[in-house]
Amino acid sequence: MSRTVIDIDDEKLDAAARELGTKTKVETVNAALAFVAERRRRAEVFDDPLVWGSPDLADPEIRASARR
């Protein structure tokens, strides 16, 4: 872990803390960084049709008709 001195917008930090349920600045910044770092993985999971429970959703034609 590294120590870095940065200027942070206090209003945004407070809003993030409320959203994340964190209590300290360090906890809030680390939780926000973890959330952003995991965002791509979460998005990719939702793009996996098998996550939704049906192999039919892997069929491009069925998926295309479902989006209409």
C-alpha distance (Angstrom), angle and dihedral (degrees) to the residues before:
residue distance angle dihedral
M1 . . .
S2 3.77 . .
R3 3.78 131.8 .
T4 3.81 116.3 -129.2
V5 3.78 130.7 176.5
I6 3.81 112.5 -143.6
D7 3.79 138.9 156.4
I8 3.81 112.0 -111.5
D9 3.80 128.6 -167.3
D10 3.82 102.1 -115.6
E11 3.80 94.8 -152.3
K12 3.79 92.0 53.1
L13 3.78 91.0 45.0
D14 3.82 90.7 52.1
A15 3.82 91.2 47.8
A16 3.80 90.9 49.6
A17 3.81 91.4 48.5
R18 3.81 91.0 52.6
E19 3.80 91.3 48.1
L20 3.79 94.4 45.7
G21 3.80 96.5 38.4
T22 3.80 92.7 -125.4
K23 3.79 126.7 147.8
T24 3.80 108.0 -158.5
K25 3.79 134.8 47.2
V26 3.79 92.2 -117.1
E27 3.80 92.3 48.8
T28 3.82 91.2 47.7
V29 3.80 95.3 49.0
N30 3.82 92.6 46.3
A31 3.82 92.3 47.0
A32 3.81 91.4 48.5
L33 3.80 91.8 49.3
A34 3.81 91.0 49.0
F35 3.81 90.8 49.0
V36 3.79 92.9 52.1
A37 3.81 92.9 43.4
E38 3.82 90.1 55.2
R39 3.82 95.7 43.1
R40 3.83 95.3 93.1
R41 3.81 92.5 49.1
R42 3.82 91.0 50.7
A43 3.80 91.8 48.7
E44 3.79 91.6 50.0
V45 3.80 91.1 52.0
F46 3.79 90.5 55.9
D47 3.81 89.9 50.2
D48 3.83 90.0 57.9
P49 3.82 105.7 96.2
L50 3.78 92.4 -156.8
V51 3.80 89.6 64.2
W52 3.80 87.2 68.8
G53 3.81 91.4 58.3
S54 3.79 105.0 -109.9
P55 3.78 129.0 94.2
D56 3.83 86.8 -157.0
L57 3.78 87.0 73.2
A58 3.81 88.7 66.4
D59 3.82 88.6 65.3
P60 3.85 107.1 96.6
E61 3.82 92.8 -149.0
I62 3.80 93.1 53.7
R63 3.79 91.4 45.5
A64 3.81 91.8 48.9
S65 3.80 92.4 51.6
A66 3.80 91.0 47.1
R67 3.81 91.3 57.8
R68 3.80 93.7 57.7
